[in-house]
Amino acid sequence: MSDNKLATLGNDTTSTAPQHTITAVDIVLEPDTTMIQHAQAANAGLLKNFPKGYALGNEHAPHVSVMGGYVYTASLDKLFTAAGKVLASEKVTSWKLKAFKYYYIPLKEIGLGGIVVEPTADLIRLQKELMDATAPFMAPAGSGTAAAFATTPDDPEINQPTIDAVATYLSGHTGEHYSPHVTIGVGTVKYLDALLAAPFPSFTFSVVGVSAYQFGNFGTAAKRLHSFKLSLPGISQVA
């Protein structure tokens, strides 16, 4: 997830509390090992540069966000069913996606980096169809709080800019403004500038899964809420 409001990320934090009404949800494409290996290699370099960053893994799963926002928790199952009906007509595992450059969002002396993926007609269509199908279950954009997010003992707080970024997800990162990417972690601006200046060896990758995650801090895919079983002829939903 990217948003200019993340430029102050890390400066304003809000402690979490039990949340029973709203969940911050991200519907994502899970990439194959080709993308995962590239993302993990880039993440390893970032961690050497900035050890206070985070490692990619189960609580920071590499992914390509398709759509996200605040969802009424009581309607999560209905949202998953609606999304499953959309996905049933897509052949997501047959798609070939192209990664072509790095980018980062500056956060003062540090930045949140990612690998940018070329948007395709398939991606933009899928995003629009998912948005239309899940709209009845979405909560108002400004209704989310830190309690809507997943936290861990190592990352117990949610930045206010992250809360704001999820609130503006549907209005700021869809259609012609959609820039699919895989977030790779945090590093110093100096390191990230050098990373962007170096030639990027573009590569193609495939999708091996579609899941719904609960957002974590930095807009990470922190907790898997639901998965969809994929097949080339179509997609059938599983709990």
N, C-alpha and C positions, 0 to 999 in steps of 0.2 A: 504494500500500500504506500502511495506517495501523496504528499500534500504539502503545500507551502507552509501551512500552519505548524508543520513539524519542525520548522526552523528554530523554534524555541524549546524543542524537546529536551527534557532533562532539567529544565529550570522550574517547572511547576508540577508538583505531584499531589495526588490525592489518595489517601488511604482507602482501601476497599472495605466493604461491609457485605453481609449476606444479601444476595439479590434474588428476588423471586418473581419479578414482573417483566424484566427486559434483559435480553441477552445480545451481546455484540457478536454478530455472525458474519463469517466470510465463506462464500462458496468458491472453492478453488479447484484448479486442475493440478494433479500431482504428476510431476515430470518423471521421465525415465532416468536410468542411471547415467546417461550421457550428461544431462543437465545437472544432476545431483553432484557428479564428480567435479564439474566445472565450478559449481557454487561452493562446494566444500573446499576446493583448492583456493579459491579467492578468499573464503572465510578464514582459512588458516593463515594466509598472509595478513589479513586485517587483525587477527588476534595477536600476531607477533608485533605488529605495529602499535596496537591499542589493546592491551590485555584486559582492560575493563569492559571490553565489548562482550558479545555473546557468541557461543558456538552453535552452529546449525545442528539440529537433532530433533528428537521427539517433541520437545517443547518449543522448538523453533524450526518447524518443518519447512524445507524448501518447497515453494509452491508458486503458481501463477494465479493471482486473484482474478475472479471473473466479476463478482458483485458482492457487496456486503452492506451492512447497516445494522440498525437496532431492530430487533424482532421481539414481539410479545412472546415471552417464554412459554405461556400456555398454548401458543399456536405453533410451536416448533415442529411438531409432528405433521401438522397440516402443511407447513412450508416445505418440509422434506418430501411429502407426497406430491405437492404441486411441482417442485423442481424435478422430481423423478419422472413425471409425465413429460416434461419438456425434454429431458435427457434421453428418454426412450426413443425419440426420433432422430437422435444425433449419432454419428459414427465417430465419436471423439478419438478413439484409439487409432483411427486411420489418418488422423491429421499429422502433418509434418510442419513443425514450427521452427522459425529461424531466430537464433539469438545473434545480435549484431553489434552490441556495444555495451560499455559500462555507463552508469550514471550515478550521481549521488545527490542527496539533499543536504545542504550545509546546515549544521547545527552549531554555529559559532566556530570553535576550534576543531570540532569533529564533524563527521558526516555519516549519513546512513546510505550505504551503497547498494547497488543492484545491477543485475544483468538485464538489459532491455530486449524484449521480444517483439518482432514485427507484428503489428496488429493485422489480422486477416478478416475477410468477410465472414468466415465461419465464427471467429471469436466474437466479433461485434454483433452478429445475429444471435448467437447463444446468449450473450449478455442481455440483449434487449428482451428476448423471450423469457429468460429467467426473471428479469425485473417485472415484466408484465404479470407473470404467473404468481409471483410471491408478494406482489404489492398489497393484497388484502391483509397480510400478516405482519407487515412492517409497522413499527412504532414511529411516532413523530421524530424527526431528525434530532431535535434538541432534547429528547427525553432521556438519553443515555447518561449514565454516571459511571464512575470507576467500578462500581459493583457489578456492572454488566459484563466485565471482562474476566478472563482467567488469569490467576496469579499463581506464583510459586514461592517457596521460602527464599529462593535466591533473587526473586524479582517480585516483591510483595506489593508494589505500588504501580499505579497507572498514571502516566503523565496527562495533564489536562490537554495539551495539544493532540495527543493520541485520541482522546475522547472527542475532541472537536473534528479531527480528521475523519473518524468513522461517521460522524454526523453529516459531513459534506461528501461522503463517498459517492452517493447516487447523483448528486448535483454536479460534482466536479470531475468525475473520472469515468464517464460513460460516453458512448457514441464516439464522436470525433475527438473527444478528450481522453479516450481510453488509451492508456500506455501500459500494456501488459509487461510484467517484469518478474524477476525472481530476486528478492532481497538477499544480500550476502553478508550484511553485518555492518559494524561500526568501525571507523578508522579516523585518523587525523586528516584534516583537509589537505595537508601537504602530501601525504601518502596517496590519497584518492586522486588528487590532481595528476600525480605521476602515473597512476593506474590508467586514468582516462587518456593521457597523452600518448601512451604506448599503443602500438597497433593491436587491434582486437581480432583474434582469429575466429571469425564467425563460424557457427556450427548449427546443425539441425538436431532436433530432438522430438520425441513423441510424448503423448499423454498416456499414462498407465492407470490413472484413477481420478475420480471426481469425489470430493468430500466437502462436508460443511464443518468448519472449525469455529471455535470460539476465539475471538481476537485476544491477544495478550498485549503487553507493553511493546511499544515500537511498531504496532500493527502486525505482530507476528501471528502465525497460525499456531496457537498455543495448545489447544485441546480439541481433539477430533470429537465431533458430536454425532456425525452420521456419515456413512459411506455409501456409494452407489457402485454396484457391480457392473463393469463395462464389458462389452463384446463388440466385435466388428459389425455384425448385422444390426445391433441396437443396444440399448442399455436397459437393464432391469434393476429395479430397486431392491436393496436388501437392508434389513434393520441394522 
